[in-house]
Amino acid sequence: MTSQPPQVRRHLAQLPGYAPVVPLAERARRAGLDPEDCLKLDANENPYGMHPKVRAALSDALADPHFGSIYPDPNQTELRAALSHYTGLDPSMIVAGAGADELLDLTLRALLQPGASIVSCPPSFGMYPFLADVNELKLIEVVRGDGFALDREALLTVVDDVGAAGVVVLTSPNNPSGDLVPGDVLCEMLARGATVMLDEAYIEFAGFDASAQELLNEYSGLIIMRTFSKWAGIAGLRLGYALAHPDLVADLIKVKQPYNINQAAEVAGIAAVECADEISEQIESVRRTRNDLYDALLEIEGLSPLPSDSNFILVGVDPGIGTGQELHDRLAGVGVFTRTYRDPLLTSHLRISIPRADQLDTLTERLGSVL
């Protein structure tokens, strides 16, 4: 071939891209292990998987000869009604997306012109700088302090500087440190007129009493993002939702892709809401196992786990053991797959997703074997 392919926009061609997790089968192949003998603890998925009632609902839907052959409802009527029951909010305050990631991107594109500012507090979710890059936004990072706690004064100073021309993006509980955004800090930002996108992807593991949802009626600048990927165990179907002022939701529905929620995701999401009480039993098991794992990690010399309100624990690794990446690699060799980061703030850490209760002994035994 002599001709050049079409060229993407220059700023896109120069981007580093997002660093996703490697599929289990590939990681097991690299380690020369059977995937069934491995612990996949690198992506914060529900270790119990899809609830049987959700799986049954999908099976029943597939039996319908028309399933998948017609377009889904662009207004997400049944799904938003189910989410209204789940959240207690009016459907006019809810819009669903193909994962919370789509809604993060959609909302930033809808609210901000290229060159506007997005404020983040690293270390946090790697999707935020990725979306800033893709949408040509100015990324302002307010680095967290000791123990990865938010730097309240520095953050409020930036909020005052940016004003209404930017968006603050925070995760609560934060990924990867596992801590909640303090309510007084959130209220202070909102009271100063900030637009805050609060990513509550892991809120079920903290408990809804830790959610900022009650602030939605008081502050129109608050936008809450949530997902079914973690608590409901359907990460592969891509389903999330946003809670926001009805006027903003109406605009987002106008500018989203019309058929952004596929029928399988819609069926699974509605079924998950209907059996949320039963799934909450899985969530409670994850919480208990999280506490047991935290206690076990505290007993291991050279490891410093951070308290977590989520379904993962960020672990500091003493230099005497090696870097976070080195411990990650040793664990991978025995079939325990964890998460490390390119972020310089996290080179001495790795993140461990919470396993099933019956897998905890295997995890601690394999961890002990490589230390």
C-alpha positions as CSV (number, residue, x, y, z in Angstrom):
1,M,0.0,0.0,0.0
2,T,1.2,3.5,-0.9
3,S,-1.6,5.7,0.5
4,Q,-1.8,6.8,4.1
5,P,-4.8,5.9,6.2
6,P,-7.1,8.6,7.5
7,Q,-5.4,10.5,10.4
8,V,-7.1,10.9,13.7
9,R,-7.0,14.3,15.4
10,R,-3.5,15.2,16.5
11,H,-4.2,15.3,20.2
12,L,-5.9,11.9,20.1
13,A,-3.0,10.3,18.2
14,Q,-0.6,11.4,21.0
15,L,-2.6,10.0,23.9
16,P,-1.1,7.2,26.1
17,G,-4.6,5.5,26.3
18,Y,-6.2,3.9,29.3
19,A,-4.5,0.9,31.0
20,P,-7.2,-1.8,31.4
21,V,-6.8,-5.1,33.2
22,V,-5.7,-8.1,31.2
23,P,-8.4,-10.9,30.8
24,L,-8.1,-13.8,33.2
25,A,-7.5,-16.4,30.5
26,E,-4.5,-14.4,29.2
27,R,-3.0,-13.8,32.6
28,A,-3.3,-17.5,33.5
29,R,-1.7,-18.4,30.2
30,R,1.3,-16.1,30.9
31,A,1.7,-17.7,34.3
32,G,1.3,-21.3,32.9
33,L,-1.7,-21.9,35.2
34,D,-5.2,-23.2,35.0
35,P,-7.6,-20.2,35.1
36,E,-9.8,-22.2,37.5
37,D,-6.9,-22.3,40.0
38,C,-6.4,-18.5,39.9
39,L,-7.7,-15.7,42.0
40,K,-8.7,-12.7,39.8
41,L,-8.5,-9.8,42.3
42,D,-7.5,-7.0,39.9
43,A,-10.7,-5.4,38.7
44,N,-13.0,-5.1,41.8
45,E,-15.7,-7.3,40.3
46,N,-18.3,-9.0,42.5
47,P,-16.5,-12.3,43.5
48,Y,-19.8,-14.1,43.7
49,G,-20.7,-13.2,40.1
50,M,-24.2,-12.7,38.6
51,H,-27.0,-13.5,40.9
52,P,-28.9,-16.7,39.8
53,K,-32.2,-14.7,39.5
54,V,-30.5,-12.3,37.1
55,R,-29.1,-15.1,35.1
56,A,-32.6,-16.7,35.0
57,A,-34.1,-13.4,33.8
58,L,-31.7,-13.3,30.9
59,S,-32.4,-16.9,30.1
60,D,-36.2,-16.2,30.0
61,A,-35.6,-13.1,27.9
62,L,-33.6,-15.1,25.3
63,A,-36.6,-17.5,24.9
64,D,-38.6,-14.6,23.5
65,P,-38.2,-14.9,19.7
66,H,-38.2,-11.1,19.4
67,F,-35.5,-10.6,22.0
68,G,-32.5,-8.8,20.4
69,S,-34.2,-8.2,17.1
70,I,-35.8,-4.9,17.9
71,Y,-34.3,-1.7,19.2
72,P,-34.3,-1.1,22.9
73,D,-36.3,1.8,24.4
74,P,-34.3,5.0,23.9
75,N,-36.0,6.6,26.9
76,Q,-35.2,3.7,29.2
77,T,-38.7,3.8,30.6
78,E,-38.8,0.5,32.5
79,L,-35.2,0.6,33.6
80,R,-35.5,4.1,35.0
81,A,-38.7,3.1,36.8
82,A,-36.8,0.2,38.4
83,L,-34.0,2.6,39.4
84,S,-36.6,5.0,40.8
85,H,-37.7,2.2,43.1
86,Y,-34.1,1.3,44.0
87,T,-33.0,4.9,44.7
88,G,-36.3,6.5,45.9
89,L,-35.8,9.3,43.3
90,D,-38.1,10.4,40.6
91,P,-37.3,8.9,37.1
92,S,-36.8,12.4,35.8
93,M,-33.6,12.5,37.9
94,I,-32.2,9.3,36.4
95,V,-30.5,8.4,33.2
96,A,-28.7,5.1,32.4
97,G,-25.6,4.5,30.3
98,A,-23.4,1.7,29.0
99,G,-21.5,1.7,32.3
100,A,-20.8,4.7,34.4
101,D,-17.8,5.4,32.1
102,E,-20.1,6.4,29.3
103,L,-22.0,8.8,31.5
104,L,-18.8,10.3,32.8
105,D,-17.7,11.0,29.2
106,L,-21.2,12.1,28.1
107,T,-21.6,14.6,31.0
108,L,-18.2,16.1,30.5
109,R,-18.8,16.6,26.8
110,A,-22.2,18.1,27.5
111,L,-21.0,20.5,30.1
112,L,-17.5,21.6,29.1
113,Q,-15.9,23.1,26.0
114,P,-12.4,22.0,25.0
115,G,-9.9,23.8,27.1
116,A,-12.2,24.0,30.2
117,S,-11.0,22.5,33.5
118,I,-11.6,19.2,35.2
119,V,-10.4,18.9,38.8
120,S,-9.3,15.5,40.1
121,C,-7.6,14.4,43.3
122,P,-5.0,11.7,42.6
123,P,-4.4,8.9,43.2
124,S,-7.9,8.1,41.9
125,F,-9.7,6.4,39.0
126,G,-7.5,6.4,35.9
127,M,-10.6,7.1,33.7
128,Y,-10.6,10.8,34.8
129,P,-7.3,11.8,33.2
130,F,-8.1,9.6,30.2
131,L,-11.4,11.5,29.6
132,A,-9.7,14.8,30.2
133,D,-7.2,13.9,27.4
134,V,-9.9,12.6,25.0
135,N,-12.1,15.7,25.4
136,E,-9.2,18.2,25.4
137,L,-9.9,19.4,28.9
138,K,-7.3,21.0,31.2
139,L,-6.6,18.5,34.0
140,I,-6.0,20.2,37.4
141,E,-4.8,17.6,40.0
142,V,-5.0,18.3,43.7
143,V,-2.8,15.6,45.1
144,R,-4.0,13.8,48.2
145,G,-2.1,14.1,51.5
146,D,-1.0,11.6,54.1
147,G,-2.9,8.3,53.9
148,F,-4.3,9.6,50.6
149,A,-6.8,11.8,52.4
150,L,-8.2,14.8,50.5
151,D,-6.3,18.0,50.9
152,R,-9.4,20.1,51.9
153,E,-7.9,23.6,51.8
154,A,-6.0,23.0,48.5
155,L,-9.1,21.5,46.9
156,L,-11.3,24.4,48.0
157,T,-8.7,26.9,46.7
158,V,-8.8,25.3,43.3
159,V,-12.6,25.2,43.4
160,D,-12.7,29.0,43.9
161,D,-10.2,29.5,41.1
162,V,-12.0,27.3,38.6
163,G,-15.5,28.5,39.5
164,A,-18.3,27.5,37.3
165,A,-16.0,27.0,34.3
166,G,-15.0,23.5,35.4
167,V,-16.1,20.2,36.9
168,V,-14.7,18.5,40.0
169,V,-14.6,14.7,39.8
170,L,-14.3,12.7,42.9
171,T,-14.9,9.0,43.8
172,S,-16.5,8.0,47.0
173,P,-15.3,5.5,48.2
174,N,-12.2,6.5,46.3
175,N,-10.5,4.0,44.0
176,P,-7.8,2.9,44.9
177,S,-7.6,4.2,48.5
178,G,-11.0,3.1,49.6
179,D,-12.0,6.2,51.7
180,L,-15.1,8.3,51.5
181,V,-15.3,11.9,50.5
182,P,-16.0,13.8,53.7
183,G,-19.5,15.3,53.7
184,D,-18.4,18.7,54.9
185,V,-15.9,19.0,52.1
186,L,-18.5,18.0,49.5
187,C,-21.1,20.5,50.9
188,E,-18.5,23.3,51.0
189,M,-17.6,22.8,47.3
190,L,-21.3,22.7,46.3
191,A,-22.1,25.8,48.4
192,R,-19.4,27.7,46.6
193,G,-21.1,26.9,43.3
194,A,-18.9,24.0,42.1
195,T,-20.2,21.4,39.7
196,V,-19.3,18.1,41.3
197,M,-19.4,14.7,39.6
198,L,-19.4,12.2,42.5
199,D,-18.6,8.7,41.3
200,E,-20.3,6.3,43.7
201,A,-19.4,3.2,41.9
202,Y,-18.6,1.4,45.1
203,I,-21.2,2.9,47.4
204,E,-23.1,-0.3,48.1
205,F,-20.0,-1.7,49.8
206,A,-19.9,1.4,52.1
207,G,-23.7,1.5,52.6
208,F,-26.2,3.9,51.3
209,D,-26.1,5.9,54.5
210,A,-22.7,7.0,53.2
211,S,-24.1,8.3,49.9
212,A,-24.5,11.9,49.0
213,Q,-27.9,11.3,47.3
214,E,-29.8,13.3,49.9
215,L,-27.9,16.4,48.7
216,L,-29.3,16.3,45.2
217,N,-32.5,18.2,46.2
218,E,-30.4,20.9,47.9
219,Y,-27.5,21.4,45.3
220,S,-28.3,21.4,41.6
221,G,-24.5,21.3,40.9
222,L,-24.3,17.7,42.2
223,I,-24.2,14.8,39.8
224,I,-23.9,11.2,41.1
225,M,-22.6,8.3,39.0
226,R,-23.2,4.7,39.9
227,T,-22.8,1.3,38.3
228,F,-24.1,-2.2,38.3
229,S,-20.7,-3.6,37.5
230,K,-19.5,-4.0,41.1
231,W,-22.5,-4.8,43.4
232,A,-24.6,-6.6,40.9
233,G,-21.9,-8.6,39.2
234,I,-22.7,-7.7,35.6
235,A,-19.6,-5.8,34.6
236,G,-19.6,-7.5,31.2
237,L,-23.0,-6.2,30.3
238,R,-22.0,-2.5,30.9
239,L,-24.7,-0.7,32.8
240,G,-24.5,2.4,35.0
241,Y,-26.7,5.3,35.8
242,A,-26.5,9.0,36.8
243,L,-28.6,10.9,39.3
244,A,-28.9,14.6,38.7
245,H,-31.2,17.6,38.5
246,P,-34.1,16.8,36.1
247,D,-33.2,19.6,33.7
248,L,-29.7,18.2,33.3
249,V,-31.0,14.6,32.9
250,A,-33.4,15.8,30.2
251,D,-30.5,17.3,28.3
252,L,-28.3,14.2,28.7
253,I,-31.1,12.0,27.4
254,K,-31.3,14.3,24.3
255,V,-27.6,14.1,23.5
256,K,-26.8,10.5,24.5
257,Q,-26.7,7.8,21.9
258,P,-30.4,6.8,21.5
259,Y,-30.0,3.1,22.0
260,N,-27.1,3.1,24.4
261,I,-28.5,0.4,26.7
262,N,-28.8,-3.0,25.1
263,Q,-31.7,-5.2,25.9
264,A,-29.6,-7.8,27.8
265,A,-28.2,-5.1,30.1
266,E,-31.7,-3.7,30.7
267,V,-33.1,-7.1,31.6
268,A,-30.2,-7.8,33.9
269,G,-30.4,-4.4,35.6
270,I,-34.1,-4.6,36.3
271,A,-33.7,-8.2,37.6
272,A,-30.8,-7.1,39.8
273,V,-32.9,-4.3,41.3
274,E,-35.8,-6.8,42.0
275,C,-33.5,-9.1,43.9
276,A,-31.3,-6.4,45.5
277,D,-32.1,-7.6,49.0
278,E,-30.6,-11.0,48.1
279,I,-27.6,-9.5,46.4
280,S,-27.1,-7.4,49.5
281,E,-26.3,-10.7,51.3
282,Q,-23.3,-11.1,48.9
283,I,-22.3,-7.5,49.7
284,E,-22.4,-8.2,53.4
285,S,-20.2,-11.2,52.9
286,V,-17.7,-9.1,50.9
287,R,-17.7,-6.6,53.8
288,R,-16.9,-9.3,56.4
289,T,-14.2,-10.7,54.2
290,R,-12.8,-7.3,53.6
291,N,-12.4,-6.8,57.4
292,D,-10.9,-10.3,57.8
293,L,-8.4,-9.6,55.0
294,Y,-7.5,-6.2,56.4
295,D,-6.7,-7.8,59.8
296,A,-4.7,-10.6,58.1
297,L,-2.6,-8.0,56.1
298,L,-1.9,-6.0,59.3
299,E,-0.2,-9.1,60.7
300,I,2.2,-9.5,57.8
301,E,5.5,-7.6,58.3
302,G,6.2,-5.2,55.5
303,L,2.6,-4.7,54.4
304,S,0.5,-1.7,55.3
305,P,-3.1,-2.0,54.3
306,L,-5.3,1.1,54.2
307,P,-8.8,1.0,55.9
308,S,-11.4,0.6,53.1
309,D,-15.1,1.2,52.7
310,S,-15.1,-0.5,49.3
311,N,-14.6,-4.0,47.9
312,F,-10.8,-3.7,47.7
313,I,-7.9,-2.8,49.9
314,L,-4.9,-0.7,48.9
315,V,-1.7,-2.2,50.4
316,G,1.5,-0.3,51.0
317,V,4.6,-2.4,50.3
318,D,7.8,-1.9,52.3
319,P,11.0,-1.4,50.2
320,G,12.4,-4.4,52.0
321,I,9.9,-6.6,50.1
322,G,10.2,-4.7,46.9
323,T,8.0,-2.4,44.8
324,G,4.3,-2.9,44.4
325,Q,5.0,-4.1,40.9
326,E,7.5,-6.7,42.1
327,L,5.1,-8.1,44.7
328,H,2.4,-8.1,42.0
329,D,4.6,-10.1,39.7
330,R,5.4,-12.7,42.4
331,L,1.8,-13.1,43.2
332,A,0.9,-13.5,39.5
333,G,3.4,-16.4,39.4
334,V,1.3,-18.3,42.0
335,G,-2.1,-17.4,40.4
336,V,-3.1,-14.3,42.4
337,F,-3.8,-11.4,40.1
338,T,-3.8,-8.0,41.7
339,R,-3.6,-4.4,40.4
340,T,-0.7,-2.0,40.2
341,Y,-0.5,1.5,38.6
342,R,1.8,3.6,36.5
343,D,1.0,6.6,38.8
344,P,4.3,7.5,40.6
345,L,2.2,8.0,43.8
346,L,1.4,4.3,43.8
347,T,4.7,2.6,43.0
348,S,5.0,1.2,46.5
349,H,1.4,-0.1,46.6
350,L,-0.9,-2.7,45.1
351,R,-4.6,-3.1,45.2
352,I,-6.3,-6.3,46.1
353,S,-10.0,-6.9,45.3
354,I,-11.9,-8.7,48.0
355,P,-12.3,-12.5,47.2
356,R,-15.1,-14.8,48.2
357,A,-15.0,-15.8,51.8
358,D,-14.0,-19.4,50.9
359,Q,-11.0,-18.0,48.9
360,L,-9.5,-16.0,51.7
361,D,-7.3,-18.7,53.1
362,T,-5.9,-19.5,49.6
363,L,-5.1,-15.8,49.2
364,T,-3.3,-15.4,52.5
365,E,-1.4,-18.7,52.0
366,R,-0.2,-17.7,48.5
367,L,0.7,-14.2,49.7
368,G,2.7,-15.8,52.5
369,S,4.5,-18.1,50.1
370,V,5.9,-15.2,48.1
371,L,7.1,-13.1,51.0
